[in-house]
Amino acid sequence: MKKKLILIILIVISLFISAVLFISANLIHGKIFPNFYISGLNVSSISTKQATNILSEKFSSPDSLELVSHDKKFEINTEDFDLEYDIEKTVLVTYSFYRNGNIIDYIKGFLNSLFTQHDMEIVYTYNRQKLEGLLSAISARVTDEPVYPSARIEAGEVIINPGDKGTSIDLGKLISEIDNAISNADFRPIPIKLTEIDPTLTSEQINEFRTLADSLKNKTIILLIDDTEVTLTTNEILSLLNYKGQPQTENIDYFVITFSQNQNIKPQNSVFEYINGSIKEFIPSRDGIIIDELKLSEDISSALLQLTGSLIDNIEVEVVYKTIPPEITTDQVNDLGIKELIAKGSSTFRGSISSRIHNIGVAADKFNGTLIKPGGILSFNNTVGDISELTGYQKAYVIKDGQTLLGDGGGVCQVSTTLFRAALNAGLPIIERRAHSYRVTYYEQGYPPGIDATVYAPTTDLKIKNNTPGHILIQTVYDPQQSTLDFEMYGTNDGRVVTMTEPVITSSTPPPEDLYIDDPTLPQGQIKQIDWKAWGAKVNFDYKVEKDGEVLFEKTFYSNFQPWQAKFLRGTAPVN
């Protein structure tokens, strides 16, 4: 009897499971399980295609979000922080819920979904760092910085600033509210909530601060770093303390960071030149130093506590630092493997305006004496550094935002193009290279189109790798009188053979019609050209490097030059 009962139970269970499987196979095959919602939208028991269509109608990324604070309104463009809804991934995640390939989990999941509602969130992405930057800019416009209490001594008198109230924004909470709005496609104005900050001192605290300042008159802390002494005056010491005489960590950290920036020294590699078949040093190597900021902060805090708690007038603090050796030292000159000229790249720049010629010389000088160690990668942008009036550059024509404009550093691409040609002739791997937007006459003086390289920090760089057995020394030969620039590379010739095909123009596109733009700032009838026409072209050439009959690497370089329109300003201002 027992066996029959067990058998009956097993049959019932089997029938039940079969029924569930039959129902699920017919009702939800290829569909999302019942009772599933995505950000409030019902997607139960429908296909992924239907769910995608529903979500696409509801969730389209807005052009902007509006934030409000009292009577001020701010719009932030969603493109500025890379907001994107990922509808397909959202649907896939929802559909895959309980579907992991395990039949038992599948059945349990189906049964659970019949009685339990599942709320899924829309999948979206954005760049949080960019969003925080946008919100910080808004914060500066709606908040009032609090004034923190301070004390100073002027003409022997103690002056106390008791501080003043201010407001702040909790960026974390604001971002949470933005997240909530995005996930629910609720794009009503988002309120910016301000929090009051009150650092002001009471009368009793002001008196306490005054007593502290009186006790610190003429006291100093002296920071010692080798033969250099930096003295913190009484007022500087007071800026690092609160009214109770306790060190203020944030102020100390800020002071230490500023101090370190002034005292840290970058290591200096030896700089060499190749003269008459041998390498000569013309700038010796030098160790660098880096301040141990954590230790210095601790030592200053300790010194402050000693000053405020004793009759000591002066405390000396030994600044701890680490020595950073250069990568290439003077005594390595014979181990560098620089034996001969291995390649040269050239370009001419006839017709350049004086500022462009100047900029070419400034940028080229950055590379003179540069060493690339074996296996090292040379970044043009990192080597040339900041390009601005502050670093010696003048305004000349640059390609920017689809226009030829006057900008700092015009002409620097003459240098990157010349380096590119030298690297090709040396048979070095080109890690990163981008052609110009349109054909530039300077780079076709004696060369076919397509053997150029543009740079624009930080997005566009030229990078080359030294895969030779020795260091590579770069020397630049800049001749403004002859309008020529040469990059010479010295190193070890390992027998590699470079093959480059002649660049092939696969298609050409004529420039658009000349464009005339009315300009009310120019006298009527005056015409001023601001951009020059150029034919568009698609160009490519093959680059192959072999050694001992074996191909080390090969690559095809492509250039897609856009047709460029000549533009003229046409004066419309009445002539007096």
MOJO-V920452 format. One record per residue. N is the residue number from 1. PHI is phi in degrees with one decimal (* if undefined). NEAR is the number of other C-alpha atoms within 10 Angstrom. D_FIRST is the distance of its C-alpha to the first C-alpha in Angstrom with 2 decimals. Layout:
n | phi | near | d_first
N | PHI | NEAR | D_FIRST
N | PHI | NEAR | D_FIRST
This chain:
n | phi | near | d_first
1 | * | 6 | 0.00
2 | -61.7 | 7 | 3.80
3 | -62.2 | 8 | 5.44
4 | -64.7 | 9 | 5.19
5 | -63.9 | 10 | 6.32
6 | -61.5 | 11 | 8.74
7 | -62.5 | 12 | 9.85
8 | -61.7 | 12 | 10.60
9 | -61.2 | 12 | 12.46
10 | -63.1 | 12 | 14.32
11 | -64.8 | 12 | 15.30
12 | -61.6 | 12 | 16.58
13 | -61.6 | 12 | 18.49
14 | -63.0 | 12 | 19.91
15 | -64.5 | 12 | 21.01
16 | -64.6 | 12 | 22.54
17 | -62.5 | 14 | 24.39
18 | -61.7 | 12 | 25.54
19 | -65.0 | 12 | 26.77
20 | -61.3 | 15 | 28.63
21 | -63.1 | 17 | 30.14
22 | -63.6 | 13 | 31.14
23 | -63.2 | 12 | 32.74
24 | -65.3 | 18 | 34.49
25 | -65.2 | 12 | 35.65
26 | -90.6 | 11 | 37.19
27 | -93.8 | 14 | 38.35
28 | -123.6 | 18 | 39.51
29 | -63.8 | 14 | 40.17
30 | 74.1 | 15 | 43.67
31 | -124.1 | 21 | 43.85
32 | -71.8 | 23 | 43.89
33 | -60.6 | 29 | 40.73
34 | -63.1 | 23 | 40.74
35 | 64.4 | 18 | 42.45
36 | -108.5 | 24 | 44.97
37 | -127.0 | 19 | 48.61
38 | -118.9 | 21 | 51.63
39 | 47.1 | 18 | 54.36
40 | 89.4 | 13 | 53.36
41 | -92.7 | 16 | 53.04
42 | -78.3 | 16 | 49.77
43 | -120.7 | 24 | 48.66
44 | -65.5 | 20 | 45.01
45 | 55.2 | 19 | 43.41
46 | -121.8 | 19 | 46.71
47 | -73.0 | 18 | 47.92
48 | -64.3 | 19 | 49.95
49 | -66.4 | 13 | 52.98
50 | -62.8 | 14 | 52.70
51 | -63.3 | 25 | 52.26
52 | -61.8 | 18 | 55.29
53 | -64.1 | 14 | 57.38
54 | -62.4 | 15 | 56.45
55 | -67.5 | 23 | 57.23
56 | -63.3 | 15 | 60.43
57 | -71.8 | 8 | 61.73
58 | -84.2 | 12 | 60.95
59 | -108.2 | 19 | 61.68
60 | -114.8 | 14 | 65.06
61 | -60.4 | 16 | 66.99
62 | -71.2 | 14 | 69.89
63 | -71.0 | 12 | 73.43
64 | -155.9 | 15 | 73.99
65 | -116.3 | 18 | 72.71
66 | -108.4 | 15 | 74.86
67 | -115.9 | 20 | 75.26
68 | -128.0 | 15 | 77.27
69 | -141.9 | 18 | 79.05
70 | 57.2 | 10 | 81.07
71 | -98.6 | 5 | 83.53
72 | -103.9 | 10 | 82.99
73 | -122.3 | 15 | 80.76
74 | -134.7 | 16 | 79.77
75 | -111.7 | 13 | 78.18
76 | -117.9 | 16 | 76.57
77 | -70.9 | 16 | 75.96
78 | -66.9 | 16 | 72.41
79 | -64.9 | 14 | 73.89
80 | -70.5 | 14 | 75.71
81 | -126.0 | 18 | 72.48
82 | 59.2 | 13 | 70.57
83 | -73.1 | 20 | 67.92
84 | -146.0 | 17 | 65.42
85 | -85.1 | 19 | 62.13
86 | -109.8 | 17 | 59.60
87 | -64.6 | 20 | 57.64
88 | -61.8 | 18 | 55.96
89 | -66.8 | 14 | 54.67
90 | -60.5 | 20 | 53.46
91 | -65.7 | 23 | 51.43
92 | -62.2 | 14 | 50.08
93 | -61.8 | 15 | 48.95
94 | -67.4 | 24 | 47.27
95 | -63.9 | 22 | 45.56
96 | -79.2 | 13 | 44.37
97 | -59.1 | 16 | 42.68
98 | 75.0 | 19 | 39.01
99 | -98.3 | 16 | 39.83
100 | -117.7 | 10 | 40.03
101 | 91.9 | 9 | 38.26
102 | -98.0 | 9 | 34.92
103 | -63.8 | 12 | 32.24
104 | -65.5 | 12 | 30.20
105 | -61.8 | 13 | 33.41
106 | -61.9 | 17 | 34.24
107 | -65.9 | 17 | 31.06
108 | -59.9 | 11 | 31.46
109 | -64.4 | 17 | 35.09
110 | -62.5 | 22 | 34.55
111 | -63.7 | 15 | 32.12
112 | -63.6 | 16 | 34.55
113 | -68.6 | 17 | 37.47
114 | -69.2 | 12 | 35.95
115 | -119.4 | 10 | 36.31
116 | -126.9 | 12 | 39.09
117 | -80.9 | 13 | 42.69
118 | -115.0 | 17 | 44.24
119 | -105.3 | 15 | 48.04
120 | -101.5 | 17 | 49.70
121 | -100.2 | 16 | 53.37
122 | -66.0 | 24 | 55.85
123 | -88.3 | 18 | 56.97
124 | -145.0 | 16 | 60.72
125 | -135.9 | 12 | 63.23
126 | -158.3 | 16 | 66.72
127 | -89.9 | 13 | 69.21
128 | -63.0 | 13 | 68.98
129 | -63.1 | 10 | 72.20
130 | -67.0 | 13 | 74.11
131 | -62.9 | 19 | 72.63
132 | -61.1 | 16 | 73.63
133 | -64.0 | 12 | 77.11
134 | -65.5 | 15 | 77.42
135 | -69.7 | 19 | 76.21
136 | -65.3 | 13 | 78.57
137 | -64.5 | 11 | 81.47
138 | -68.1 | 19 | 80.48
139 | -56.7 | 19 | 80.05
140 | -64.1 | 12 | 83.65
141 | -93.7 | 12 | 84.81
142 | -115.1 | 18 | 82.96
143 | -103.7 | 16 | 82.96
144 | -113.6 | 16 | 85.86
145 | -63.7 | 13 | 86.08
146 | -68.9 | 17 | 86.45
147 | -100.0 | 16 | 89.56
148 | -84.0 | 17 | 88.66
149 | -58.0 | 18 | 91.10
150 | -150.2 | 20 | 93.73
151 | -134.6 | 24 | 96.87
152 | -149.0 | 20 | 99.96
153 | -117.6 | 18 | 103.44
154 | -127.1 | 9 | 106.45
155 | 51.8 | 5 | 110.02
156 | 81.7 | 10 | 108.77
157 | -101.1 | 12 | 107.00
158 | -86.1 | 16 | 103.26
159 | -118.6 | 14 | 101.74
160 | -109.6 | 18 | 98.22
161 | -101.8 | 15 | 96.15
162 | -73.9 | 19 | 93.54
163 | 94.7 | 16 | 91.25
164 | -149.6 | 16 | 90.01
165 | -69.3 | 14 | 86.73
166 | -151.5 | 18 | 84.84
167 | -132.0 | 16 | 81.62
168 | -145.4 | 17 | 78.91
169 | -114.7 | 19 | 75.87
170 | -85.0 | 12 | 72.44
171 | -60.3 | 15 | 71.89
172 | -60.5 | 10 | 68.26
173 | -67.6 | 12 | 67.44
174 | -63.6 | 18 | 69.50
175 | -65.7 | 15 | 67.68
176 | -61.7 | 11 | 64.32
177 | -67.7 | 15 | 65.55
178 | -65.6 | 19 | 66.69
179 | -57.6 | 14 | 63.29
180 | -63.0 | 14 | 61.64
181 | -64.6 | 16 | 64.09
182 | -66.7 | 24 | 63.53
183 | -67.2 | 18 | 59.72
184 | -105.0 | 17 | 59.76
185 | 51.9 | 16 | 62.73
186 | -105.5 | 13 | 64.50
187 | -106.4 | 15 | 68.11
188 | -71.7 | 10 | 69.85
189 | -54.0 | 15 | 72.58
190 | -99.8 | 18 | 71.23
191 | -71.8 | 15 | 73.06
192 | -97.4 | 21 | 74.60
193 | -92.9 | 15 | 74.18
194 | -101.2 | 17 | 76.97
195 | -114.9 | 12 | 76.79
196 | -78.3 | 13 | 79.90
197 | -119.6 | 16 | 81.18
198 | -127.3 | 14 | 83.68
199 | -95.5 | 15 | 85.24
200 | -64.4 | 18 | 88.45
201 | -95.2 | 20 | 89.98
202 | -81.0 | 11 | 90.99
203 | -59.5 | 10 | 94.56
204 | -63.9 | 9 | 93.52
205 | -68.4 | 14 | 91.79
206 | -61.6 | 20 | 94.88
207 | -62.8 | 14 | 97.06
208 | -64.7 | 15 | 94.67
209 | -65.6 | 27 | 94.87
210 | -64.4 | 19 | 98.67
211 | -62.6 | 14 | 98.91
212 | -61.4 | 20 | 96.76
213 | -61.8 | 25 | 98.95
214 | -59.5 | 15 | 102.11
215 | -71.7 | 17 | 100.81
216 | -99.6 | 20 | 100.15
217 | -56.3 | 18 | 103.61
218 | 68.0 | 13 | 105.04
219 | -89.6 | 18 | 101.94
220 | -139.7 | 22 | 100.58
221 | -119.5 | 21 | 97.81
222 | -110.7 | 19 | 99.02
223 | -92.1 | 19 | 96.61
224 | -109.3 | 15 | 97.80
225 | -135.4 | 15 | 96.80
226 | 56.9 | 9 | 99.02
227 | -94.0 | 5 | 102.56
228 | -100.9 | 9 | 101.51
229 | -119.5 | 14 | 101.43
230 | -121.2 | 13 | 99.80
231 | -101.8 | 14 | 100.66
232 | -90.6 | 15 | 98.53
233 | -75.7 | 16 | 100.91
234 | -58.1 | 20 | 100.33
235 | -65.0 | 19 | 99.24
236 | -67.1 | 15 | 96.78
237 | -64.5 | 22 | 95.40
238 | -61.4 | 24 | 95.06
239 | -68.1 | 18 | 93.08
240 | -100.8 | 22 | 90.43
241 | -122.5 | 24 | 90.06
242 | -92.8 | 16 | 88.78
243 | -65.9 | 22 | 90.79
244 | -87.8 | 13 | 89.31
245 | 86.8 | 18 | 90.48
246 | -91.3 | 13 | 87.00
247 | -60.5 | 21 | 86.64
248 | -96.7 | 14 | 85.19
249 | -55.8 | 14 | 82.76
250 | -62.0 | 11 | 82.84
251 | -66.0 | 13 | 86.65
252 | -65.9 | 20 | 86.87
253 | -61.0 | 18 | 84.41
254 | -64.4 | 13 | 86.42
255 | -60.3 | 15 | 89.65
256 | -64.4 | 20 | 88.23
257 | -61.7 | 16 | 86.99
258 | -63.3 | 11 | 90.43
259 | -59.8 | 14 | 92.19
260 | -63.8 | 18 | 90.07
261 | -59.3 | 11 | 90.76
262 | -80.4 | 9 | 94.46
263 | -101.5 | 15 | 94.32
264 | -62.0 | 16 | 91.73
265 | -127.3 | 16 | 93.39
266 | -73.4 | 15 | 91.75
267 | -64.5 | 18 | 92.38
268 | -108.7 | 18 | 95.10
269 | -69.1 | 20 | 94.67
270 | -62.4 | 22 | 97.83
271 | -114.0 | 20 | 99.28
272 | -121.3 | 21 | 101.05
273 | -137.9 | 18 | 103.27
274 | -101.6 | 20 | 104.14
275 | -130.2 | 8 | 107.90
276 | 50.4 | 7 | 109.77
277 | 83.2 | 10 | 106.87
278 | -139.1 | 11 | 105.62
279 | -95.0 | 18 | 103.42
280 | -123.0 | 13 | 105.11
281 | -87.6 | 14 | 103.70
282 | -122.6 | 11 | 105.14
283 | -135.6 | 14 | 102.74
284 | -73.1 | 14 | 101.51
285 | -73.8 | 19 | 97.97
286 | -150.5 | 18 | 97.17
287 | -67.1 | 15 | 94.28
288 | -105.7 | 16 | 92.45
289 | -134.1 | 18 | 91.18
290 | -135.9 | 17 | 88.24
291 | -68.2 | 21 | 88.17
292 | -79.8 | 15 | 85.23
293 | -65.3 | 17 | 84.60
294 | -63.2 | 12 | 81.95
295 | -65.0 | 14 | 84.25
296 | -66.4 | 22 | 87.23
297 | -60.4 | 21 | 85.38
298 | -63.7 | 14 | 84.43
299 | -68.8 | 17 | 88.01
300 | -67.7 | 24 | 89.57
301 | -59.0 | 18 | 87.26
302 | -63.8 | 13 | 88.23
303 | -64.5 | 21 | 91.93
304 | -61.7 | 21 | 91.70
305 | -66.1 | 14 | 90.26
306 | -66.8 | 15 | 93.04
307 | -64.5 | 20 | 95.72
308 | -77.1 | 19 | 94.50
309 | -111.9 | 11 | 94.03
310 | -152.1 | 9 | 97.29
311 | -93.8 | 11 | 101.01
312 | -64.7 | 12 | 100.63
313 | -94.7 | 15 | 102.43
314 | -136.1 | 16 | 101.27
315 | -128.1 | 16 | 98.13
316 | -100.4 | 16 | 97.83
317 | -122.0 | 18 | 94.50
318 | -77.3 | 13 | 94.14
319 | -80.1 | 19 | 92.19
320 | -86.1 | 17 | 89.57
321 | -144.5 | 17 | 89.10
322 | -107.4 | 11 | 87.75
323 | -91.3 | 14 | 89.95
324 | -110.3 | 15 | 88.70
325 | -73.3 | 16 | 90.37
326 | -71.1 | 16 | 91.25
327 | -70.5 | 13 | 89.41
328 | -126.4 | 19 | 92.70
329 | -104.8 | 16 | 95.45
330 | -58.9 | 16 | 99.08
331 | -75.5 | 10 | 98.66
332 | -92.6 | 11 | 96.08
333 | -54.2 | 16 | 98.70
334 | -83.9 | 11 | 98.89
335 | -107.1 | 9 | 95.11
336 | -84.0 | 19 | 94.44
337 | 74.7 | 20 | 94.92
338 | -95.5 | 24 | 97.36
339 | -118.6 | 19 | 99.73
340 | -161.5 | 17 | 100.74
341 | -72.8 | 18 | 100.52
342 | -106.3 | 20 | 97.27
343 | -170.1 | 19 | 97.36
344 | -146.1 | 21 | 99.21
345 | -125.9 | 20 | 98.37
346 | -134.6 | 21 | 101.01
347 | -156.9 | 23 | 101.53
348 | -124.2 | 21 | 104.46
349 | -138.3 | 21 | 104.78
350 | -60.3 | 15 | 108.08
351 | 92.4 | 11 | 108.54
352 | -72.6 | 15 | 106.43
353 | -71.6 | 13 | 107.68
354 | -59.6 | 12 | 108.97
355 | -66.9 | 17 | 105.93
356 | -66.5 | 24 | 103.60
357 | -60.6 | 25 | 105.82
358 | -60.1 | 21 | 105.74
359 | -64.4 | 25 | 101.94
360 | -61.3 | 25 | 101.59
361 | -65.8 | 21 | 103.71
362 | -62.4 | 22 | 101.78
363 | -69.1 | 24 | 98.38
364 | -62.7 | 23 | 99.66
365 | -63.5 | 17 | 101.06
366 | -63.0 | 15 | 97.55
367 | -97.5 | 19 | 96.63
368 | -66.8 | 18 | 99.82
369 | 90.2 | 21 | 98.98
370 | -67.9 | 21 | 95.21
371 | -112.8 | 25 | 93.23
372 | -112.8 | 19 | 89.83
373 | -74.1 | 21 | 88.18
374 | -56.9 | 16 | 86.26
375 | 83.6 | 13 | 82.85
376 | -80.2 | 15 | 84.03
377 | -116.2 | 16 | 83.76
378 | -94.4 | 19 | 86.77
379 | -99.6 | 15 | 86.04
380 | -59.9 | 23 | 89.03
381 | -61.9 | 19 | 88.09
382 | -65.8 | 13 | 87.58
383 | -74.3 | 12 | 90.88
384 | -74.9 | 17 | 92.99
385 | 74.7 | 12 | 91.58
386 | -65.5 | 14 | 92.33
387 | -114.2 | 20 | 94.46
388 | -162.6 | 13 | 96.54
389 | -61.9 | 12 | 100.05
390 | -65.5 | 9 | 99.28
391 | -105.8 | 12 | 98.93
392 | 98.5 | 14 | 102.07
393 | -90.4 | 24 | 100.94
394 | -114.1 | 23 | 102.82
395 | -77.8 | 19 | 101.69
396 | -147.8 | 22 | 101.57
397 | -71.4 | 21 | 99.61
398 | -130.9 | 19 | 95.83
399 | -93.4 | 16 | 93.06
400 | -150.5 | 12 | 90.79
401 | 53.3 | 7 | 88.60
402 | 74.3 | 10 | 89.87
403 | -137.9 | 16 | 93.50
404 | -97.2 | 16 | 96.35
405 | -128.4 | 16 | 97.36
406 | -76.8 | 15 | 99.54
407 | -153.2 | 17 | 97.38
408 | -60.2 | 22 | 97.58
409 | 87.4 | 26 | 97.53
410 | -55.3 | 24 | 98.28
411 | 110.1 | 28 | 99.03
412 | -63.1 | 26 | 96.40
413 | -68.1 | 21 | 94.59
414 | -63.1 | 28 | 97.71
415 | -73.0 | 30 | 96.83
416 | -65.7 | 25 | 93.13
417 | -64.2 | 24 | 94.15
418 | -67.3 | 25 | 96.60
419 | -63.1 | 31 | 94.05
420 | -58.1 | 26 | 91.56
421 | -67.0 | 20 | 94.16
422 | -64.5 | 22 | 94.97
423 | -64.3 | 24 | 91.28
424 | -61.2 | 22 | 90.91
425 | -66.1 | 20 | 94.00
426 | -82.3 | 25 | 92.69
427 | 72.7 | 26 | 89.45
428 | -95.1 | 20 | 87.30
429 | -65.9 | 21 | 83.81
430 | -97.0 | 18 | 84.03
431 | -76.4 | 13 | 80.99
432 | -147.4 | 13 | 81.78
433 | -157.9 | 20 | 84.41
434 | -135.5 | 16 | 84.90
435 | -78.0 | 19 | 87.72
436 | -69.6 | 20 | 89.87
437 | -68.6 | 18 | 89.06
438 | -143.8 | 19 | 92.19
439 | -69.2 | 23 | 94.90
440 | -113.0 | 15 | 97.43
441 | -60.5 | 13 | 100.89
442 | -59.7 | 17 | 101.36
443 | -88.4 | 21 | 98.53
444 | -115.6 | 16 | 99.96
445 | -82.2 | 13 | 103.42
446 | 87.0 | 10 | 103.59
447 | -132.2 | 16 | 99.83
448 | -73.0 | 14 | 97.62
449 | -66.8 | 22 | 95.04
450 | 101.6 | 26 | 91.65
451 | -110.0 | 23 | 92.73
452 | -137.5 | 27 | 92.45
453 | -148.1 | 24 | 90.09
454 | -97.3 | 20 | 89.76
455 | -137.1 | 21 | 88.67
456 | -161.7 | 16 | 87.81
457 | -69.8 | 12 | 86.27
458 | -98.1 | 8 | 83.51
459 | -89.7 | 7 | 81.76
460 | -125.7 | 16 | 83.77
461 | -134.4 | 20 | 84.81
462 | -115.2 | 22 | 86.21
463 | -127.2 | 20 | 84.57
464 | -129.2 | 22 | 85.59
465 | -114.4 | 20 | 84.32
466 | -92.5 | 22 | 86.42
467 | -108.9 | 17 | 84.71
468 | -91.1 | 20 | 87.89
469 | -73.5 | 16 | 88.38
470 | -126.5 | 21 | 90.91
471 | -65.8 | 23 | 91.69
472 | -117.1 | 28 | 93.18
473 | -100.8 | 28 | 96.23
474 | -103.0 | 24 | 97.04
475 | -126.3 | 23 | 100.61
476 | -109.2 | 24 | 101.68
477 | -119.9 | 15 | 105.09
478 | -109.3 | 19 | 105.96
479 | -126.9 | 13 | 109.24
480 | -66.6 | 16 | 109.83
481 | -68.8 | 8 | 113.26
482 | -92.8 | 10 | 111.86
483 | 57.3 | 15 | 108.61
484 | -128.7 | 16 | 106.48
485 | -138.4 | 23 | 103.54
486 | -122.7 | 21 | 102.30
487 | -111.3 | 24 | 99.28
488 | -106.7 | 24 | 99.88
489 | -116.9 | 28 | 97.07
490 | -112.0 | 24 | 97.97
491 | -178.2 | 23 | 95.62
492 | -114.0 | 18 | 94.74
493 | -77.3 | 17 | 94.90
494 | -98.3 | 12 | 91.93
495 | 87.4 | 9 | 92.83
496 | -70.4 | 17 | 90.54
497 | -120.6 | 17 | 91.69
498 | -103.8 | 16 | 91.21
499 | -123.2 | 14 | 91.05
500 | -128.4 | 16 | 91.24
501 | -80.1 | 11 | 91.56
502 | -66.2 | 15 | 93.96
503 | -55.8 | 19 | 92.20
504 | -111.0 | 16 | 91.37
505 | -89.6 | 16 | 91.59
506 | -86.5 | 9 | 88.83
507 | -160.4 | 10 | 89.72
508 | -131.5 | 14 | 92.34
509 | -131.0 | 14 | 92.37
510 | -67.9 | 14 | 95.62
511 | -69.3 | 16 | 96.01
512 | -65.0 | 14 | 95.61
513 | -59.5 | 11 | 98.69
514 | -58.8 | 14 | 100.69
515 | -111.6 | 14 | 99.59
516 | -110.5 | 15 | 102.17
517 | -118.3 | 14 | 101.14
518 | -65.3 | 15 | 103.38
519 | -129.0 | 17 | 104.38
520 | -71.4 | 13 | 106.29
521 | -88.4 | 12 | 107.35
522 | -102.3 | 17 | 109.53
523 | -60.3 | 15 | 112.84
524 | -57.8 | 15 | 112.77
525 | 93.7 | 11 | 113.38
526 | -82.7 | 13 | 112.30
527 | -117.5 | 17 | 109.61
528 | -130.4 | 14 | 107.66
529 | -80.0 | 12 | 105.24
530 | -119.3 | 14 | 102.12
531 | -150.7 | 18 | 99.99
532 | -121.7 | 15 | 100.86
533 | -73.8 | 17 | 99.40
534 | -153.3 | 20 | 97.56
535 | -72.6 | 16 | 95.91
536 | -81.5 | 20 | 92.16
537 | -162.5 | 22 | 90.89
538 | -106.0 | 18 | 87.85
539 | -130.9 | 20 | 88.84
540 | -147.3 | 20 | 87.14
541 | -147.0 | 17 | 88.18
542 | -97.9 | 15 | 86.46
543 | -131.8 | 19 | 86.77
544 | -135.5 | 18 | 86.01
545 | -125.2 | 22 | 86.70
546 | -124.2 | 16 | 86.81
547 | -148.3 | 13 | 87.60
548 | 52.9 | 10 | 88.24
549 | 78.3 | 9 | 87.01
550 | -108.5 | 10 | 83.66
551 | -77.9 | 12 | 82.76
552 | -74.8 | 15 | 82.12
553 | -168.3 | 13 | 81.10
554 | -146.9 | 16 | 81.99
555 | -157.5 | 13 | 81.71
556 | -108.7 | 11 | 82.89
557 | -97.5 | 17 | 84.53
558 | -116.5 | 18 | 84.38
559 | -131.3 | 23 | 86.62
560 | -121.8 | 19 | 86.15
561 | -83.8 | 22 | 89.41
562 | -78.8 | 20 | 89.37
563 | -65.4 | 19 | 92.39
564 | -117.5 | 24 | 94.46
565 | -96.4 | 18 | 96.49
566 | -75.2 | 17 | 100.01
567 | -124.8 | 19 | 100.31
568 | -130.6 | 19 | 103.48
569 | -91.3 | 19 | 104.31
570 | -114.6 | 21 | 106.76
571 | -65.7 | 20 | 108.90
572 | -125.0 | 17 | 109.02
573 | -71.0 | 15 | 110.90
574 | -62.9 | 11 | 114.27
575 | -86.4 | 9 | 117.28
576 | -75.5 | 4 | 119.70
